[in-house]
Amino acid sequence: MKTALLIFASFISFQVYCQKSEVFRNRADSAWEKGNVSLSLQLYSKAIKSDTTNAYLYIRRGICFKYLDNNKSAISDLTKGLQKSTLLENKL
């Protein structure tokens, strides 16, 4: 009984964790579409804190950095995004 409860609690925690990342990503995408690059950058950063394995988030944040002429951070994030997408491809 305790094991089943622990598994259930872990599952719920994981679902909340994923939803948090998705909420930040959706808000960041919306901010980007409205031309608010600074807000978009902040929201992608929050999403990355919630999901450090998501290649899309790193690539989008890298694009924000590039748009703001922060080339060093842009290269770093774009590289991380490409590495994470390659790792995902290799798992498939």
C-alpha positions in Angstrom: 0.0 0.0 0.0 2.8 2.4 0.9 4.6 1.6 -2.3 1.5 2.3 -4.4 1.0 5.6 -2.6 4.6 6.6 -3.2 4.4 5.7 -6.9 1.1 7.7 -7.2 2.7 10.8 -5.5 5.7 10.6 -7.7 3.5 10.5 -10.8 1.5 13.5 -9.7 4.7 15.4 -8.9 6.0 14.6 -12.4 2.8 15.8 -14.0 2.9 19.1 -12.2 6.6 19.5 -13.1 5.8 19.0 -16.8 2.8 21.3 -16.8 4.8 24.1 -15.2 7.4 23.9 -18.0 4.7 23.9 -20.6 2.9 26.9 -19.1 6.2 28.9 -19.2 6.9 27.8 -22.8 3.4 28.8 -24.0 3.7 32.2 -22.4 7.2 32.7 -23.8 6.0 31.7 -27.3 3.1 34.2 -26.9 5.5 37.0 -25.8 7.8 36.3 -28.7 4.9 36.5 -31.2 4.0 39.9 -29.7 7.6 41.1 -30.1 8.4 41.1 -26.4 11.8 39.4 -26.6 13.0 40.3 -23.1 9.9 38.7 -21.5 10.2 35.8 -23.8 13.8 35.2 -22.7 12.8 35.4 -19.0 10.0 32.9 -19.5 12.1 30.4 -21.6 14.7 30.6 -18.7 12.0 29.7 -16.2 10.8 26.9 -18.4 14.3 25.5 -18.7 14.6 25.5 -14.9 11.5 23.3 -14.9 12.7 21.0 -17.8 16.4 20.9 -18.4 16.1 18.2 -21.1 13.9 20.1 -23.6 15.9 21.0 -26.7 13.2 23.4 -28.0 13.5 25.6 -24.9 17.2 26.0 -25.3 16.9 26.7 -29.0 14.2 29.3 -28.5 16.1 31.0 -25.7 19.2 31.0 -27.9 17.3 32.8 -30.6 16.2 35.4 -28.0 19.8 35.9 -27.0 20.9 36.3 -30.6 18.1 38.8 -31.2 19.4 40.8 -28.2 23.0 40.6 -29.6 24.2 38.3 -26.7 26.1 36.0 -29.1 28.0 34.1 -26.4 24.8 33.0 -24.6 23.1 32.4 -28.0 25.8 30.0 -29.1 25.8 28.3 -25.7 22.0 27.7 -25.7 21.8 26.8 -29.4 24.6 24.2 -28.9 22.9 22.7 -25.9 19.6 22.5 -27.8 21.3 20.7 -30.7 23.0 18.3 -28.3 19.8 17.5 -26.5 17.9 17.0 -29.8 20.7 14.7 -31.0 20.5 12.7 -27.8 16.8 12.4 -28.2 17.2 11.1 -31.8 19.7 8.5 -30.7 17.2 7.2 -28.1 14.6 6.7 -30.8 
